[in-house]
Amino acid sequence: MENTPLIKEENKQNPRETIFFIITLCVFIVIFLLTNVFFSVVMVSGDSMLDTLYDGNVLVVSRLVEPNYGDVIVFEGDNGKIIKRVIAKEGDSIYSDGTNVYLKKQGESEFTMLEETYVKSATLAFNEVTVPENGYFVLGDNRAISNDSRYFGAVDKESVLGVVKQSVIDNTNVYTKLFGWIFNL
């Protein structure tokens, strides 16, 4: 028997595999941060925001922006995520005469009628409400059927998930594009 030294093969990893692994890991971290920290994606369910948003629309929601007057927001409600429009903020007073909505911003002395071009039907009358601290008064654009702050009160800032920034998929356009040629839409 010869005394042959044992050759120990080192388990060296291919540098390309290491680089690929690091890049893949970085991509997943970026995707995680974008979708869980900075942005989220939600799907519209229901008709309370017609004619602005439709059932099935997919929306990009920014978690980095403070909601402002007229912004469409997503917040956590008792039965899941809810999408409505910010009409008033903390310290503001608001009411409806059955046709129009009137807002008196905090620090102002007079009510101003809101010009809501996105609303297609009259807003049912409701008495004057002052929005509490850390709250938003929200209404759906389809006022006739919307369950909103008129019924459940102000939305707490802590429950706001973000401000809608983009409608990614408008289901009516997708269906038309996919099936329109079949049905001559």
C-alpha positions as semicolon CSV with decimal commas, in nm:
position;residue;x (nm);y (nm);z (nm)
1;M;0,000;0,000;0,000
2;E;0,123;0,330;-0,096
3;N;0,103;0,613;0,133
4;T;-0,092;0,857;-0,075
5;P;-0,203;1,171;0,087
6;L;-0,574;1,224;0,089
7;I;-0,669;1,507;-0,136
8;K;-0,933;1,711;0,026
9;E;-1,155;1,885;-0,223
10;E;-1,264;2,220;-0,105
11;N;-1,626;2,291;-0,153
12;K;-1,593;2,618;-0,335
13;Q;-1,910;2,782;-0,456
14;N;-1,923;2,930;-0,799
15;P;-1,895;3,312;-0,770
16;R;-2,178;3,352;-1,021
17;E;-2,409;3,151;-0,797
18;T;-2,318;3,369;-0,501
19;I;-2,382;3,688;-0,697
20;F;-2,713;3,550;-0,827
21;F;-2,817;3,459;-0,472
22;I;-2,730;3,806;-0,340
23;I;-2,914;3,980;-0,625
24;T;-3,219;3,757;-0,578
25;L;-3,220;3,825;-0,205
26;C;-3,194;4,201;-0,266
27;V;-3,482;4,191;-0,516
28;F;-3,704;4,009;-0,264
29;I;-3,613;4,259;0,009
30;V;-3,696;4,552;-0,222
31;I;-4,028;4,392;-0,323
32;F;-4,111;4,327;0,042
33;L;-4,035;4,686;0,138
34;L;-4,229;4,830;-0,155
35;T;-4,538;4,616;-0,096
36;N;-4,544;4,616;0,284
37;V;-4,381;4,938;0,395
38;F;-4,417;5,196;0,118
39;F;-4,704;5,071;-0,101
40;S;-4,975;4,810;-0,105
41;V;-5,215;4,682;-0,365
42;V;-5,589;4,648;-0,298
43;M;-5,889;4,543;-0,503
44;V;-6,215;4,740;-0,500
45;S;-6,511;4,539;-0,378
46;G;-6,852;4,702;-0,416
47;D;-7,012;5,002;-0,581
48;S;-6,987;5,273;-0,312
49;M;-6,718;5,463;-0,507
50;L;-6,890;5,464;-0,849
51;D;-6,822;5,641;-1,093
52;T;-6,467;5,692;-0,970
53;L;-6,378;5,331;-0,889
54;Y;-6,547;5,012;-1,004
55;D;-6,584;4,670;-0,846
56;G;-6,271;4,474;-0,936
57;N;-6,038;4,771;-0,992
58;V;-5,687;4,709;-0,860
59;L;-5,534;5,009;-0,681
60;V;-5,185;5,109;-0,571
61;V;-5,196;5,264;-0,224
62;S;-4,914;5,480;-0,087
63;R;-4,838;5,444;0,282
64;L;-4,603;5,743;0,271
65;V;-4,858;6,020;0,210
66;E;-5,074;6,196;0,468
67;P;-5,437;6,204;0,344
68;N;-5,568;6,541;0,232
69;Y;-5,907;6,679;0,132
70;G;-6,048;6,490;-0,165
71;D;-5,800;6,201;-0,143
72;V;-5,933;5,849;-0,177
73;I;-5,804;5,641;0,113
74;V;-5,801;5,279;0,220
75;F;-5,858;5,207;0,588
76;E;-5,918;4,906;0,806
77;G;-6,284;4,874;0,902
78;D;-6,477;4,618;1,106
79;N;-6,522;4,394;0,800
80;G;-6,189;4,444;0,625
81;K;-6,043;4,714;0,402
82;I;-6,271;5,004;0,308
83;I;-6,218;5,263;0,034
84;K;-6,369;5,614;0,070
85;R;-6,291;5,980;-0,002
86;V;-6,166;6,223;0,266
87;I;-6,413;6,510;0,295
88;A;-6,310;6,662;0,629
89;K;-6,018;6,638;0,873
90;E;-5,980;6,679;1,248
91;G;-6,138;6,996;1,385
92;D;-6,345;7,057;1,070
93;S;-6,724;7,081;1,075
94;I;-6,938;6,933;0,800
95;Y;-7,306;6,891;0,711
96;S;-7,534;6,824;0,416
97;D;-7,863;6,994;0,330
98;G;-7,975;6,695;0,122
99;T;-7,829;6,827;-0,200
100;N;-7,482;6,961;-0,125
101;V;-7,213;6,909;0,136
102;Y;-7,081;7,208;0,332
103;L;-6,741;7,224;0,503
104;K;-6,600;7,463;0,761
105;K;-6,230;7,392;0,799
106;Q;-6,071;7,425;1,141
107;G;-6,000;7,793;1,210
108;E;-6,249;7,922;0,951
109;S;-6,574;8,096;1,045
110;E;-6,789;8,018;0,740
111;F;-6,911;7,700;0,574
112;T;-6,822;7,653;0,208
113;M;-7,020;7,438;-0,034
114;L;-6,797;7,164;-0,173
115;E;-6,773;7,129;-0,549
116;E;-6,781;6,753;-0,582
117;T;-6,766;6,679;-0,954
118;Y;-6,707;6,309;-0,879
119;V;-7,051;6,268;-0,713
120;K;-7,339;6,178;-0,945
121;S;-7,625;6,173;-0,690
122;A;-7,736;6,402;-0,409
123;T;-7,597;6,346;-0,062
124;L;-7,864;6,259;0,192
125;A;-7,902;6,530;0,454
126;F;-7,707;6,494;0,775
127;N;-7,663;6,724;1,072
128;E;-7,348;6,917;1,145
129;V;-7,062;6,703;1,269
130;T;-6,724;6,814;1,404
131;V;-6,448;6,571;1,318
132;P;-6,265;6,456;1,633
133;E;-5,890;6,476;1,688
134;N;-5,695;6,227;1,475
135;G;-5,997;6,162;1,258
136;Y;-6,121;6,188;0,901
137;F;-6,480;6,225;0,781
138;V;-6,511;6,007;0,471
139;L;-6,785;5,960;0,214
140;G;-6,828;5,724;-0,077
141;D;-6,871;5,884;-0,419
142;N;-7,192;5,686;-0,476
143;R;-7,368;5,857;-0,187
144;A;-7,704;5,683;-0,236
145;I;-7,563;5,343;-0,133
146;S;-7,240;5,423;0,052
147;N;-7,195;5,318;0,414
148;D;-6,957;5,587;0,536
149;S;-6,888;5,839;0,815
150;R;-7,253;5,942;0,812
151;Y;-7,323;5,601;0,966
152;F;-7,005;5,480;1,138
153;G;-6,847;5,814;1,236
154;A;-6,500;5,947;1,177
155;V;-6,216;5,719;1,068
156;D;-5,922;5,716;1,310
157;K;-5,584;5,808;1,156
158;E;-5,434;5,489;1,298
159;S;-5,666;5,273;1,086
160;V;-5,569;5,445;0,757
161;L;-5,359;5,213;0,541
162;G;-5,279;5,471;0,276
163;V;-5,383;5,704;-0,004
164;V;-5,485;5,566;-0,344
165;K;-5,231;5,682;-0,599
166;Q;-5,308;5,477;-0,907
167;S;-5,568;5,245;-1,051
168;V;-5,364;4,964;-1,202
169;I;-5,643;4,761;-1,354
170;D;-5,979;4,898;-1,455
171;N;-6,177;4,578;-1,495
172;T;-6,421;4,727;-1,745
173;N;-6,132;4,813;-1,979
174;V;-5,965;4,475;-1,925
175;Y;-6,285;4,286;-2,007
176;T;-6,346;4,504;-2,310
177;K;-5,991;4,452;-2,435
178;L;-5,994;4,078;-2,372
179;F;-6,344;3,992;-2,488
180;G;-6,462;4,293;-2,685
181;W;-6,365;4,145;-3,020
182;I;-6,579;3,838;-2,945
183;F;-6,889;4,033;-2,845
184;N;-6,823;4,336;-3,068
185;L;-6,801;4,567;-2,764
